[in-house]
């Protein structure tokens, strides 16, 4: 059974930092592209960042470039998202998501429908 369990969310002041983790199990983590997706209150899901299986292709949406860093540890089956210089607009539930097809990907899909498993999400609230 595929399981993705996010942790690390919380309440932080603007300008602060958080590190999200996603523990994966039930599949061969090392061969799948993984992404972080967020959903702000009253809005749809928004793809945020993705990393391919070998960590040599990484993509971000423009609004988080230079502030967020996605990484993975294939030995630990864990995906990370380091978030710095947080803004109120970053407030959302953050989900990790598994891409539906295995293997090395030259480009990271930003199409949410192409991800087949999701975690339960972790809440990130940026507020003073």
N, C-alpha and C positions, 0 to 999 in steps of 0.2 A: 504493500500500500504506500503510495506516494504521500509524504508528509513534508510540509514546509512550516516552520515555526519561527515567527519573527519575535524579536525582543529589542529592548533598548530605547523605546519611545519614552516620552514624558513631556513635562512642562518646562520650557526654557525661555529666557528673556531674549529679545531681539539682539542679534550679534553673538549669541551663544552657540554652543556646539552640542551635537549628539552623535553617537555611533550606533547605528542599527545593525543587528545581526539576523541572519536567517539560517537556521539549522535544517538541513535537508536529509531525508532518509527515504528508503523504499525505491530508489532508482540509482543509476550510475551517474552521480552528480558531475563527475569530471568531464563528461562528454556532451553536456548540454549548455547552450547559452542560457544565461539567467538575466533577469531584469528586476528593477524596482519600479513600481507603479503606485501612484497616490490618488486619493479621492478626497477632495476638500468638501466641506459641508455644502450640501445643495448642488453639487456639481458631479459630472461624470468622472470616470477613471482617466487618469492622465499618465502616460508612460513618462518616466523620469530619466532612467539610466539603464544601460545594458552592458554586459561583458560576455565575450565568447568563451568557449571552453578552455582555450589556451591563454586567456588574459591578454591577447595581443590585438584585440579589437574592442574598443570601449567607446561608447557614445553617450552623450548627455543632451537633454533639451537645453535650449539657450539660456533659460532663466536660472539654471543651476550651475552652469559652466563656471569654473574657477572657485566654486564654493563647495561643491559635493564631489566626493571621490568614491567610485565603486571599486570593489576588489573581491577576490575570492581566494579561499584556501581549499584546494581540492583534496588535500590530505585530511582535512577536518570536515569536509562536506559542508562548508559554511560560506555564505555570501555576506558581504558587508556593505554598508553605506555610511561613510564619514560625511557628516553635514556640518559645515562651518558657516559663520556669518549668517545665521538663520534670520529669516524675515517673517513677519506675520503671514505673508502670502504662502509660506511653506506649511502652514497649518493644514494637516490632513491626516487621514489614516494611510499608512504606508504598507504596501504589500510586496512581498517577493513573489516572482512568477517564473515558472519553468517553461522554456520554449518547447514547442511540440515536437520538433524534429531533432534527433541526435546528430552529433558530428560538428566539425569545425565550420563556423560561419564567417564568411568574409565581411558581411555587413550585419549589423544588429537590427532586427526587426523592431519597429515602433508600433506595430499593429497589435493591439491588445488581444484581438481574437485569435492570434497565432500562438498564444500562450495557453497551455492546457491545465496547469495546476497552479493554485494560489494558496498562500497562507491565510491565516485568520486576520492578519493585519496588526499593526501597532500604532497607537495614536501619538502624533507629534503635535504639540500645541506651542506656538511661539507668541508670547504675550508678556507685556510688562505689568 
